[in-house]
Amino acid sequence: MQLGTRWSTGAEPPASVPSALRPAIAEVEARGLAGHWTLTWLEGRAIAELDAGWEVMQTASGEIVARPFED
């Protein structure tokens, strides 16, 4: 895993956040959640995790998934 960057909800995501993830990140933020996002890379794929309990990721097939953290 490679650590990327952090930013606050409501702020413009850094340039290192893939454009494919940005619409899903905006949808999660539209739920009124606040906190900080952390961008990491796992097996070459970006994962944005919101410390309020959500993740946005691109699957191996290229699908963008936004979901609450799994227990």
N, CA, C and O atoms as CSV, one atom per row, in Angstrom:
chain,resi,resn,atom,element,x,y,z
A,1,MET,N,N,0.846,-1.172,0.000
A,1,MET,CA,C,0.000,0.000,0.000
A,1,MET,C,C,0.886,1.228,0.000
A,1,MET,O,O,1.903,1.272,0.692
A,2,GLN,N,N,0.500,2.217,-0.774
A,2,GLN,CA,C,1.243,3.459,-0.865
A,2,GLN,C,C,0.342,4.589,-0.362
A,2,GLN,O,O,-0.788,4.734,-0.829
A,3,LEU,N,N,0.829,5.378,0.577
A,3,LEU,CA,C,0.060,6.495,1.094
A,3,LEU,C,C,0.063,7.610,0.070
A,3,LEU,O,O,1.096,7.927,-0.519
A,4,GLY,N,N,-1.093,8.199,-0.134
A,4,GLY,CA,C,-1.217,9.287,-1.092
A,4,GLY,C,C,-1.223,10.629,-0.401
A,4,GLY,O,O,-0.171,11.227,-0.171
A,5,THR,N,N,-2.425,11.106,-0.066
A,5,THR,CA,C,-2.566,12.444,0.493
A,5,THR,C,C,-3.838,12.534,1.304
A,5,THR,O,O,-4.663,11.621,1.270
A,6,ARG,N,N,-4.009,13.629,2.038
A,6,ARG,CA,C,-5.215,13.888,2.837
A,6,ARG,C,C,-5.781,15.248,2.476
A,6,ARG,O,O,-5.049,16.166,2.106
A,7,TRP,N,N,-7.115,15.364,2.592
A,7,TRP,CA,C,-7.781,16.651,2.409
A,7,TRP,C,C,-9.099,16.633,3.159
A,7,TRP,O,O,-9.625,15.564,3.472
A,8,SER,N,N,-9.629,17.797,3.446
A,8,SER,CA,C,-10.879,17.947,4.191
A,8,SER,C,C,-12.086,17.845,3.274
A,8,SER,O,O,-12.015,18.202,2.098
A,9,THR,N,N,-13.196,17.355,3.818
A,9,THR,CA,C,-14.435,17.367,3.049
A,9,THR,C,C,-14.773,18.807,2.694
A,9,THR,O,O,-14.504,19.730,3.464
A,10,GLY,N,N,-15.350,18.981,1.547
A,10,GLY,CA,C,-15.709,20.318,1.084
A,10,GLY,C,C,-14.604,21.030,0.342
A,10,GLY,O,O,-14.860,22.011,-0.356
A,11,ALA,N,N,-13.378,20.556,0.478
A,11,ALA,CA,C,-12.242,21.156,-0.230
A,11,ALA,C,C,-12.080,20.460,-1.581
A,11,ALA,O,O,-12.533,19.331,-1.768
A,12,GLU,N,N,-11.439,21.137,-2.502
A,12,GLU,CA,C,-11.129,20.542,-3.806
A,12,GLU,C,C,-10.141,19.398,-3.599
A,12,GLU,O,O,-9.090,19.604,-2.992
A,13,PRO,N,N,-10.456,18.184,-4.094
A,13,PRO,CA,C,-9.497,17.089,-3.956
A,13,PRO,C,C,-8.174,17.436,-4.650
A,13,PRO,O,O,-8.176,18.106,-5.683
A,14,PRO,N,N,-7.061,16.991,-4.095
A,14,PRO,CA,C,-5.760,17.246,-4.713
A,14,PRO,C,C,-5.684,16.664,-6.130
A,14,PRO,O,O,-6.449,15.768,-6.486
A,15,ALA,N,N,-4.782,17.172,-6.903
A,15,ALA,CA,C,-4.611,16.730,-8.291
A,15,ALA,C,C,-4.299,15.237,-8.382
A,15,ALA,O,O,-4.562,14.616,-9.412
A,16,SER,N,N,-3.744,14.658,-7.325
A,16,SER,CA,C,-3.389,13.233,-7.353
A,16,SER,C,C,-4.605,12.305,-7.247
A,16,SER,O,O,-4.481,11.098,-7.458
A,17,VAL,N,N,-5.787,12.865,-6.920
A,17,VAL,CA,C,-7.008,12.048,-6.849
A,17,VAL,C,C,-7.488,11.799,-8.278
A,17,VAL,O,O,-7.759,12.752,-9.009
A,18,PRO,N,N,-7.598,10.539,-8.685
A,18,PRO,CA,C,-8.019,10.247,-10.052
A,18,PRO,C,C,-9.391,10.854,-10.373
A,18,PRO,O,O,-10.290,10.867,-9.532
A,19,SER,N,N,-9.529,11.345,-11.580
A,19,SER,CA,C,-10.784,11.978,-11.987
A,19,SER,C,C,-11.955,11.005,-11.913
A,19,SER,O,O,-13.090,11.431,-11.699
A,20,ALA,N,N,-11.711,9.723,-12.084
A,20,ALA,CA,C,-12.783,8.730,-12.023
A,20,ALA,C,C,-13.425,8.654,-10.639
A,20,ALA,O,O,-14.599,8.302,-10.527
A,21,LEU,N,N,-12.678,8.975,-9.587
A,21,LEU,CA,C,-13.210,8.910,-8.224
A,21,LEU,C,C,-13.957,10.167,-7.807
A,21,LEU,O,O,-14.778,10.117,-6.891
A,22,ARG,N,N,-13.694,11.278,-8.450
A,22,ARG,CA,C,-14.221,12.564,-7.996
A,22,ARG,C,C,-15.747,12.650,-7.918
A,22,ARG,O,O,-16.260,13.181,-6.933
A,23,PRO,N,N,-16.501,12.151,-8.915
A,23,PRO,CA,C,-17.969,12.226,-8.790
A,23,PRO,C,C,-18.498,11.436,-7.587
A,23,PRO,O,O,-19.415,11.896,-6.908
A,24,ALA,N,N,-17.940,10.270,-7.320
A,24,ALA,CA,C,-18.384,9.463,-6.180
A,24,ALA,C,C,-18.008,10.128,-4.858
A,24,ALA,O,O,-18.767,10.051,-3.891
A,25,ILE,N,N,-16.861,10.770,-4.805
A,25,ILE,CA,C,-16.468,11.512,-3.603
A,25,ILE,C,C,-17.466,12.631,-3.354
A,25,ILE,O,O,-17.890,12.842,-2.217
A,26,ALA,N,N,-17.843,13.348,-4.402
A,26,ALA,CA,C,-18.826,14.433,-4.274
A,26,ALA,C,C,-20.174,13.894,-3.796
A,26,ALA,O,O,-20.840,14.540,-2.987
A,27,GLU,N,N,-20.584,12.722,-4.283
A,27,GLU,CA,C,-21.846,12.118,-3.850
A,27,GLU,C,C,-21.813,11.773,-2.364
A,27,GLU,O,O,-22.795,11.994,-1.655
A,28,VAL,N,N,-20.706,11.239,-1.892
A,28,VAL,CA,C,-20.582,10.913,-0.468
A,28,VAL,C,C,-20.652,12.198,0.351
A,28,VAL,O,O,-21.350,12.248,1.364
A,29,GLU,N,N,-19.941,13.227,-0.073
A,29,GLU,CA,C,-19.954,14.492,0.661
A,29,GLU,C,C,-21.336,15.129,0.659
A,29,GLU,O,O,-21.689,15.836,1.603
A,30,ALA,N,N,-22.127,14.890,-0.388
A,30,ALA,CA,C,-23.482,15.440,-0.473
A,30,ALA,C,C,-24.395,14.867,0.613
A,30,ALA,O,O,-25.468,15.416,0.862
A,31,ARG,N,N,-23.996,13.797,1.247
A,31,ARG,CA,C,-24.760,13.217,2.360
A,31,ARG,C,C,-24.614,14.039,3.634
A,31,ARG,O,O,-25.245,13.738,4.647
A,32,GLY,N,N,-23.782,15.079,3.583
A,32,GLY,CA,C,-23.588,15.943,4.737
A,32,GLY,C,C,-22.520,15.461,5.697
A,32,GLY,O,O,-22.423,15.958,6.819
A,33,LEU,N,N,-21.716,14.498,5.269
A,33,LEU,CA,C,-20.659,13.977,6.130
A,33,LEU,C,C,-19.481,14.945,6.160
A,33,LEU,O,O,-19.177,15.611,5.171
A,34,ALA,N,N,-18.839,15.004,7.294
A,34,ALA,CA,C,-17.671,15.877,7.444
A,34,ALA,C,C,-16.499,15.040,7.928
A,34,ALA,O,O,-16.675,13.982,8.533
A,35,GLY,N,N,-15.327,15.524,7.655
A,35,GLY,CA,C,-14.118,14.836,8.099
A,35,GLY,C,C,-12.995,15.045,7.115
A,35,GLY,O,O,-12.935,16.054,6.413
A,36,HIS,N,N,-12.108,14.075,7.077
A,36,HIS,CA,C,-10.950,14.128,6.193
A,36,HIS,C,C,-10.883,12.869,5.351
A,36,HIS,O,O,-11.151,11.761,5.815
A,37,TRP,N,N,-10.518,13.078,4.102
A,37,TRP,CA,C,-10.282,11.978,3.172
A,37,TRP,C,C,-8.800,11.619,3.204
A,37,TRP,O,O,-7.943,12.481,3.400
A,38,THR,N,N,-8.512,10.339,3.011
A,38,THR,CA,C,-7.148,9.857,2.842
A,38,THR,C,C,-7.100,9.053,1.551
A,38,THR,O,O,-7.868,8.106,1.378
A,39,LEU,N,N,-6.217,9.421,0.660
A,39,LEU,CA,C,-6.027,8.700,-0.587
A,39,LEU,C,C,-4.858,7.750,-0.433
A,39,LEU,O,O,-3.754,8.159,-0.074
A,40,THR,N,N,-5.109,6.466,-0.709
A,40,THR,CA,C,-4.051,5.464,-0.706
A,40,THR,C,C,-4.141,4.681,-2.011
A,40,THR,O,O,-5.106,4.811,-2.765
A,41,TRP,N,N,-3.140,3.882,-2.258
A,41,TRP,CA,C,-3.094,3.056,-3.465
A,41,TRP,C,C,-2.837,1.629,-3.041
A,41,TRP,O,O,-1.915,1.360,-2.272
A,42,LEU,N,N,-3.654,0.709,-3.540
A,42,LEU,CA,C,-3.488,-0.705,-3.247
A,42,LEU,C,C,-3.508,-1.455,-4.567
A,42,LEU,O,O,-4.479,-1.379,-5.320
A,43,GLU,N,N,-2.447,-2.168,-4.841
A,43,GLU,CA,C,-2.310,-2.905,-6.099
A,43,GLU,C,C,-2.535,-1.993,-7.304
A,43,GLU,O,O,-3.127,-2.401,-8.303
A,44,GLY,N,N,-2.056,-0.761,-7.196
A,44,GLY,CA,C,-2.139,0.193,-8.293
A,44,GLY,C,C,-3.478,0.882,-8.443
A,44,GLY,O,O,-3.653,1.678,-9.365
A,45,ARG,N,N,-4.444,0.598,-7.550
A,45,ARG,CA,C,-5.758,1.221,-7.633
A,45,ARG,C,C,-5.954,2.188,-6.475
A,45,ARG,O,O,-5.561,1.913,-5.342
A,46,ALA,N,N,-6.566,3.319,-6.780
A,46,ALA,CA,C,-6.795,4.354,-5.778
A,46,ALA,C,C,-7.962,3.986,-4.873
A,46,ALA,O,O,-8.964,3.423,-5.312
A,47,ILE,N,N,-7.801,4.321,-3.589
A,47,ILE,CA,C,-8.861,4.173,-2.594
A,47,ILE,C,C,-8.889,5.462,-1.785
A,47,ILE,O,O,-7.880,5.858,-1.201
A,48,ALA,N,N,-10.055,6.117,-1.753
A,48,ALA,CA,C,-10.233,7.315,-0.929
A,48,ALA,C,C,-11.101,6.914,0.259
A,48,ALA,O,O,-12.221,6.435,0.078
A,49,GLU,N,N,-10.593,7.109,1.460
A,49,GLU,CA,C,-11.318,6.740,2.674
A,49,GLU,C,C,-11.646,7.996,3.467
A,49,GLU,O,O,-10.771,8.808,3.769
A,50,LEU,N,N,-12.916,8.137,3.794
A,50,LEU,CA,C,-13.376,9.243,4.619
A,50,LEU,C,C,-13.441,8.763,6.056
A,50,LEU,O,O,-14.039,7.722,6.331
A,51,ASP,N,N,-12.838,9.499,6.978
A,51,ASP,CA,C,-12.792,9.032,8.359
A,51,ASP,C,C,-14.168,9.003,9.026
A,51,ASP,O,O,-14.287,8.553,10.166
A,52,ALA,N,N,-15.205,9.474,8.337
A,52,ALA,CA,C,-16.578,9.362,8.832
A,52,ALA,C,C,-17.180,8.001,8.494
A,52,ALA,O,O,-18.350,7.753,8.785
A,53,GLY,N,N,-16.388,7.114,7.878
A,53,GLY,CA,C,-16.834,5.748,7.675
A,53,GLY,C,C,-17.180,5.351,6.254
A,53,GLY,O,O,-17.930,4.394,6.065
A,54,TRP,N,N,-16.670,6.043,5.245
A,54,TRP,CA,C,-16.958,5.710,3.842
A,54,TRP,C,C,-15.666,5.503,3.071
A,54,TRP,O,O,-14.612,6.027,3.431
A,55,GLU,N,N,-15.775,4.720,1.994
A,55,GLU,CA,C,-14.661,4.547,1.083
A,55,GLU,C,C,-15.163,4.631,-0.347
A,55,GLU,O,O,-16.280,4.219,-0.661
A,56,VAL,N,N,-14.317,5.171,-1.200
A,56,VAL,CA,C,-14.583,5.257,-2.638
A,56,VAL,C,C,-13.387,4.617,-3.309
A,56,VAL,O,O,-12.245,4.996,-3.050
A,57,MET,N,N,-13.649,3.635,-4.182
A,57,MET,CA,C,-12.538,2.918,-4.798
A,57,MET,C,C,-12.874,2.509,-6.216
A,57,MET,O,O,-14.037,2.479,-6.620
A,58,GLN,N,N,-11.844,2.200,-6.948
A,58,GLN,CA,C,-12.007,1.654,-8.282
A,58,GLN,C,C,-11.649,0.183,-8.214
A,58,GLN,O,O,-10.563,-0.177,-7.761
A,59,THR,N,N,-12.568,-0.674,-8.666
A,59,THR,CA,C,-12.327,-2.116,-8.634
A,59,THR,C,C,-11.378,-2.514,-9.764
A,59,THR,O,O,-11.045,-1.702,-10.627
A,60,ALA,N,N,-10.956,-3.757,-9.744
A,60,ALA,CA,C,-10.059,-4.266,-10.788
A,60,ALA,C,C,-10.701,-4.183,-12.170
A,60,ALA,O,O,-10.000,-4.053,-13.173
A,61,SER,N,N,-12.037,-4.259,-12.225
A,61,SER,CA,C,-12.742,-4.168,-13.512
A,61,SER,C,C,-12.987,-2.726,-13.944
A,61,SER,O,O,-13.499,-2.482,-15.037
A,62,GLY,N,N,-12.621,-1.763,-13.086
A,62,GLY,CA,C,-12.768,-0.354,-13.428
A,62,GLY,C,C,-14.015,0.305,-12.872
A,62,GLY,O,O,-14.204,1.510,-13.041
A,63,GLU,N,N,-14.877,-0.471,-12.204
A,63,GLU,CA,C,-16.100,0.078,-11.607
A,63,GLU,C,C,-15.743,0.958,-10.404
A,63,GLU,O,O,-14.841,0.628,-9.634
A,64,ILE,N,N,-16.456,2.076,-10.250
A,64,ILE,CA,C,-16.274,2.947,-9.089
A,64,ILE,C,C,-17.320,2.569,-8.055
A,64,ILE,O,O,-18.512,2.516,-8.356
A,65,VAL,N,N,-16.866,2.306,-6.830
A,65,VAL,CA,C,-17.741,1.882,-5.746
A,65,VAL,C,C,-17.586,2.874,-4.587
A,65,VAL,O,O,-16.473,3.207,-4.179
A,66,ALA,N,N,-18.733,3.336,-4.065
A,66,ALA,CA,C,-18.757,4.160,-2.859
A,66,ALA,C,C,-19.609,3.412,-1.853
A,66,ALA,O,O,-20.763,3.087,-2.131
A,67,ARG,N,N,-19.039,3.134,-0.674
A,67,ARG,CA,C,-19.781,2.363,0.315
A,67,ARG,C,C,-19.286,2.666,1.720
A,67,ARG,O,O,-18.163,3.132,1.909
A,68,PRO,N,N,-20.143,2.394,2.706
A,68,PRO,CA,C,-19.673,2.504,4.086
A,68,PRO,C,C,-18.624,1.426,4.342
A,68,PRO,O,O,-18.610,0.386,3.683
A,69,PHE,N,N,-17.754,1.689,5.299
A,69,PHE,CA,C,-16.759,0.685,5.666
A,69,PHE,C,C,-17.452,-0.594,6.086
A,69,PHE,O,O,-18.498,-0.552,6.733
A,70,GLU,N,N,-16.883,-1.725,5.727
A,70,GLU,CA,C,-17.418,-3.018,6.125
A,70,GLU,C,C,-16.842,-3.381,7.488
A,70,GLU,O,O,-15.679,-3.111,7.787
A,71,ASP,N,N,-17.693,-4.002,8.307
A,71,ASP,CA,C,-17.240,-4.442,9.637
A,71,ASP,C,C,-16.448,-5.709,9.546
A,71,ASP,O,O,-15.988,-6.224,10.565
